[in-house]
Amino acid sequence: MAIVKYKNQSGVTYAYESISEWDPVKKQSRPKRKYLGRVDPETGEIISTAGKRGRPKKKDSIQDTKATDYKTLFENTSAALEKSQADLKQIKKEKEELAIQNQQLADLISQIYRQTGSFLKKN
């Protein structure tokens, strides 16, 4: 197992791990290379660039099944609907109470206006 370094035209040096394997068809030794990363020009260390491209690695954790669990989605939506309907009933009840209060105040204002209006006409 050897490490091979190649410098391309842009001046970047890349490091590969080279393993020689025998090819029985051609009856020759053929290199198998594995990319290791870039070589830092100042320190000479190999800097791994793995993980920046390609398909992301699968996580070890169990995937969330919330999006596909239709039973819980239905239950959550039903609960939210019931809460919304209860809120709507409460708001309608409050609206009716306020309409009654508004009518009572309008009657009181008209009664006061009639009393003060007749008083003003006398003076």
Rosetta constraint file for C-alpha pairs under 8 A:
AtomPair CA 1 CA 17 HARMONIC 6.76 0.50
AtomPair CA 1 CA 18 HARMONIC 5.91 0.50
AtomPair CA 1 CA 19 HARMONIC 5.19 0.50
AtomPair CA 1 CA 20 HARMONIC 7.78 0.50
AtomPair CA 2 CA 17 HARMONIC 5.79 0.50
AtomPair CA 2 CA 18 HARMONIC 5.28 0.50
AtomPair CA 2 CA 19 HARMONIC 6.78 0.50
AtomPair CA 3 CA 15 HARMONIC 6.62 0.50
AtomPair CA 3 CA 16 HARMONIC 5.61 0.50
AtomPair CA 3 CA 17 HARMONIC 4.58 0.50
AtomPair CA 3 CA 18 HARMONIC 5.95 0.50
AtomPair CA 4 CA 15 HARMONIC 5.73 0.50
AtomPair CA 4 CA 16 HARMONIC 5.17 0.50
AtomPair CA 4 CA 17 HARMONIC 6.21 0.50
AtomPair CA 4 CA 18 HARMONIC 6.51 0.50
AtomPair CA 5 CA 13 HARMONIC 6.45 0.50
AtomPair CA 5 CA 14 HARMONIC 5.56 0.50
AtomPair CA 5 CA 15 HARMONIC 4.52 0.50
AtomPair CA 5 CA 16 HARMONIC 6.32 0.50
AtomPair CA 6 CA 13 HARMONIC 5.42 0.50
AtomPair CA 6 CA 14 HARMONIC 5.29 0.50
AtomPair CA 6 CA 15 HARMONIC 6.54 0.50
AtomPair CA 7 CA 11 HARMONIC 6.07 0.50
AtomPair CA 7 CA 12 HARMONIC 5.65 0.50
AtomPair CA 7 CA 13 HARMONIC 4.16 0.50
AtomPair CA 7 CA 14 HARMONIC 6.32 0.50
AtomPair CA 8 CA 12 HARMONIC 5.91 0.50
AtomPair CA 8 CA 13 HARMONIC 6.50 0.50
AtomPair CA 12 CA 38 HARMONIC 7.28 0.50
AtomPair CA 12 CA 39 HARMONIC 7.62 0.50
AtomPair CA 13 CA 38 HARMONIC 5.89 0.50
AtomPair CA 13 CA 39 HARMONIC 5.39 0.50
AtomPair CA 13 CA 40 HARMONIC 7.80 0.50
AtomPair CA 13 CA 41 HARMONIC 7.81 0.50
AtomPair CA 14 CA 35 HARMONIC 8.00 0.50
AtomPair CA 14 CA 36 HARMONIC 7.74 0.50
AtomPair CA 14 CA 37 HARMONIC 5.89 0.50
AtomPair CA 14 CA 38 HARMONIC 4.44 0.50
AtomPair CA 14 CA 39 HARMONIC 5.70 0.50
AtomPair CA 15 CA 35 HARMONIC 6.44 0.50
AtomPair CA 15 CA 36 HARMONIC 5.48 0.50
AtomPair CA 15 CA 37 HARMONIC 5.51 0.50
AtomPair CA 15 CA 38 HARMONIC 5.87 0.50
AtomPair CA 15 CA 39 HARMONIC 6.35 0.50
AtomPair CA 15 CA 46 HARMONIC 6.95 0.50
AtomPair CA 16 CA 33 HARMONIC 5.99 0.50
AtomPair CA 16 CA 34 HARMONIC 5.40 0.50
AtomPair CA 16 CA 35 HARMONIC 4.54 0.50
AtomPair CA 16 CA 36 HARMONIC 5.22 0.50
AtomPair CA 16 CA 37 HARMONIC 7.29 0.50
AtomPair CA 17 CA 33 HARMONIC 5.44 0.50
AtomPair CA 17 CA 34 HARMONIC 5.04 0.50
AtomPair CA 17 CA 35 HARMONIC 6.43 0.50
AtomPair CA 17 CA 36 HARMONIC 6.64 0.50
AtomPair CA 18 CA 31 HARMONIC 6.08 0.50
AtomPair CA 18 CA 32 HARMONIC 5.64 0.50
AtomPair CA 18 CA 33 HARMONIC 4.49 0.50
AtomPair CA 18 CA 34 HARMONIC 6.56 0.50
AtomPair CA 19 CA 31 HARMONIC 5.51 0.50
AtomPair CA 19 CA 32 HARMONIC 5.11 0.50
AtomPair CA 19 CA 33 HARMONIC 6.35 0.50
AtomPair CA 20 CA 29 HARMONIC 6.12 0.50
AtomPair CA 20 CA 30 HARMONIC 5.55 0.50
AtomPair CA 20 CA 31 HARMONIC 4.38 0.50
AtomPair CA 20 CA 32 HARMONIC 6.08 0.50
AtomPair CA 21 CA 29 HARMONIC 5.52 0.50
AtomPair CA 21 CA 30 HARMONIC 5.32 0.50
AtomPair CA 21 CA 31 HARMONIC 6.10 0.50
AtomPair CA 21 CA 32 HARMONIC 6.94 0.50
AtomPair CA 22 CA 27 HARMONIC 7.01 0.50
AtomPair CA 22 CA 28 HARMONIC 5.90 0.50
AtomPair CA 22 CA 29 HARMONIC 4.42 0.50
AtomPair CA 22 CA 30 HARMONIC 6.03 0.50
AtomPair CA 23 CA 27 HARMONIC 5.42 0.50
AtomPair CA 23 CA 28 HARMONIC 5.40 0.50
AtomPair CA 23 CA 29 HARMONIC 5.86 0.50
AtomPair CA 23 CA 30 HARMONIC 6.35 0.50
AtomPair CA 24 CA 28 HARMONIC 7.05 0.50
AtomPair CA 36 CA 46 HARMONIC 7.36 0.50
AtomPair CA 36 CA 47 HARMONIC 7.91 0.50
AtomPair CA 36 CA 48 HARMONIC 6.06 0.50
AtomPair CA 36 CA 49 HARMONIC 7.66 0.50
AtomPair CA 36 CA 50 HARMONIC 7.77 0.50
AtomPair CA 37 CA 46 HARMONIC 6.02 0.50
AtomPair CA 37 CA 47 HARMONIC 5.43 0.50
AtomPair CA 37 CA 48 HARMONIC 4.36 0.50
AtomPair CA 37 CA 49 HARMONIC 5.25 0.50
AtomPair CA 37 CA 50 HARMONIC 7.16 0.50
AtomPair CA 38 CA 46 HARMONIC 5.58 0.50
AtomPair CA 38 CA 47 HARMONIC 5.19 0.50
AtomPair CA 38 CA 48 HARMONIC 6.49 0.50
AtomPair CA 38 CA 49 HARMONIC 7.05 0.50
AtomPair CA 39 CA 44 HARMONIC 5.81 0.50
AtomPair CA 39 CA 45 HARMONIC 5.63 0.50
AtomPair CA 39 CA 46 HARMONIC 4.48 0.50
AtomPair CA 39 CA 47 HARMONIC 5.99 0.50
AtomPair CA 40 CA 44 HARMONIC 4.96 0.50
AtomPair CA 40 CA 45 HARMONIC 5.37 0.50
AtomPair CA 40 CA 46 HARMONIC 6.22 0.50
AtomPair CA 40 CA 47 HARMONIC 6.64 0.50
AtomPair CA 41 CA 45 HARMONIC 7.96 0.50
AtomPair CA 51 CA 56 HARMONIC 7.31 0.50
AtomPair CA 65 CA 69 HARMONIC 5.82 0.50
AtomPair CA 66 CA 70 HARMONIC 7.99 0.50
AtomPair CA 66 CA 72 HARMONIC 7.64 0.50
AtomPair CA 66 CA 73 HARMONIC 7.59 0.50
AtomPair CA 67 CA 73 HARMONIC 7.75 0.50
AtomPair CA 69 CA 73 HARMONIC 6.44 0.50
AtomPair CA 70 CA 74 HARMONIC 5.95 0.50
AtomPair CA 71 CA 75 HARMONIC 6.22 0.50
AtomPair CA 72 CA 76 HARMONIC 6.00 0.50
AtomPair CA 73 CA 77 HARMONIC 6.10 0.50
AtomPair CA 74 CA 78 HARMONIC 5.99 0.50
AtomPair CA 75 CA 79 HARMONIC 6.12 0.50
AtomPair CA 76 CA 80 HARMONIC 6.22 0.50
AtomPair CA 77 CA 81 HARMONIC 6.11 0.50
AtomPair CA 78 CA 82 HARMONIC 6.20 0.50
AtomPair CA 79 CA 83 HARMONIC 6.24 0.50
AtomPair CA 80 CA 84 HARMONIC 6.16 0.50
AtomPair CA 81 CA 85 HARMONIC 6.15 0.50
AtomPair CA 82 CA 86 HARMONIC 6.17 0.50
AtomPair CA 83 CA 87 HARMONIC 6.17 0.50
AtomPair CA 84 CA 88 HARMONIC 6.12 0.50
AtomPair CA 85 CA 89 HARMONIC 6.27 0.50
AtomPair CA 86 CA 90 HARMONIC 6.30 0.50
AtomPair CA 87 CA 91 HARMONIC 6.20 0.50
AtomPair CA 88 CA 92 HARMONIC 6.18 0.50
AtomPair CA 89 CA 93 HARMONIC 6.20 0.50
AtomPair CA 90 CA 94 HARMONIC 6.26 0.50
AtomPair CA 91 CA 95 HARMONIC 6.09 0.50
AtomPair CA 92 CA 96 HARMONIC 6.30 0.50
AtomPair CA 93 CA 97 HARMONIC 6.37 0.50
AtomPair CA 94 CA 98 HARMONIC 6.14 0.50
AtomPair CA 95 CA 99 HARMONIC 6.11 0.50
AtomPair CA 96 CA 100 HARMONIC 6.30 0.50
AtomPair CA 97 CA 101 HARMONIC 6.30 0.50
AtomPair CA 98 CA 102 HARMONIC 5.96 0.50
AtomPair CA 99 CA 103 HARMONIC 6.18 0.50
AtomPair CA 100 CA 104 HARMONIC 6.24 0.50
AtomPair CA 101 CA 105 HARMONIC 6.18 0.50
AtomPair CA 102 CA 106 HARMONIC 6.12 0.50
AtomPair CA 103 CA 107 HARMONIC 6.16 0.50
AtomPair CA 104 CA 108 HARMONIC 6.19 0.50
AtomPair CA 105 CA 109 HARMONIC 6.09 0.50
AtomPair CA 106 CA 110 HARMONIC 6.17 0.50
AtomPair CA 107 CA 111 HARMONIC 6.10 0.50
AtomPair CA 108 CA 112 HARMONIC 6.15 0.50
AtomPair CA 109 CA 113 HARMONIC 6.02 0.50
AtomPair CA 110 CA 114 HARMONIC 6.09 0.50
AtomPair CA 111 CA 115 HARMONIC 6.28 0.50
AtomPair CA 112 CA 116 HARMONIC 6.03 0.50
AtomPair CA 113 CA 117 HARMONIC 5.54 0.50
AtomPair CA 114 CA 118 HARMONIC 6.12 0.50
AtomPair CA 115 CA 119 HARMONIC 6.31 0.50
AtomPair CA 116 CA 120 HARMONIC 6.04 0.50
AtomPair CA 117 CA 121 HARMONIC 6.27 0.50
AtomPair CA 118 CA 122 HARMONIC 6.50 0.50
AtomPair CA 119 CA 123 HARMONIC 6.75 0.50
